[in-house]
Amino acid sequence: GGGGGGGGGVAGEVSRTASLGSGQEAGRMASIVIGKAGATVRALQQETGANIQISSERDYTDRRIVLRGQPENVEKAEQKIANLCMEWRRENGYDGGEEEGAGGVAQQGSFLGNQLVFYNAGDEKPAAGGDGDEGG
């Protein structure tokens, strides 16, 4: 069937987005989140109840993940996707440190270290987490 119209949405729904950056690394992380023939992203949508869309670089200069749904569902999806990306980055030698420029592994996308950060769609940078105490 055709895609649903944009906008509107159910009351209380939020939309959050994250950037994987561009280039090969972003493409690989996108394929991990999507899975074989979309299996992973479908499972994630069923588990979390959030709508998950992954853009191609044709849509933007970077690969973006857009989540929509009830706040608690979107939060679950954020955590699961961030974990997938973090595992991939650790396995591929991203230490999350300040090694910009080392072996072309520059920080790109909305990562804080190896943690993928989602922000409110429409904001162009990660929003500082306002909930809970940030101390530690």
Number of C-alpha atoms within 10 A of each C-alpha: 3 4 5 6 7 6 6 7 12 10 8 8 15 19 20 22 24 25 24 24 21 17 13 9 16 21 17 14 21 22 16 17 23 20 14 10 9 12 11 15 23 15 13 19 18 11 13 19 17 25 19 25 15 20 16 16 15 8 10 10 12 19 23 23 20 22 26 22 22 18 16 14 19 25 19 17 24 23 15 16 22 20 15 16 23 21 14 17 18 12 10 11 9 20 14 16 10 11 13 13 9 9 7 8 14 13 19 16 18 21 20 13 15 20 18 22 23 24 20 16 16 9 10 12 16 19 11 9 10 7 6 6 7 8 4 3
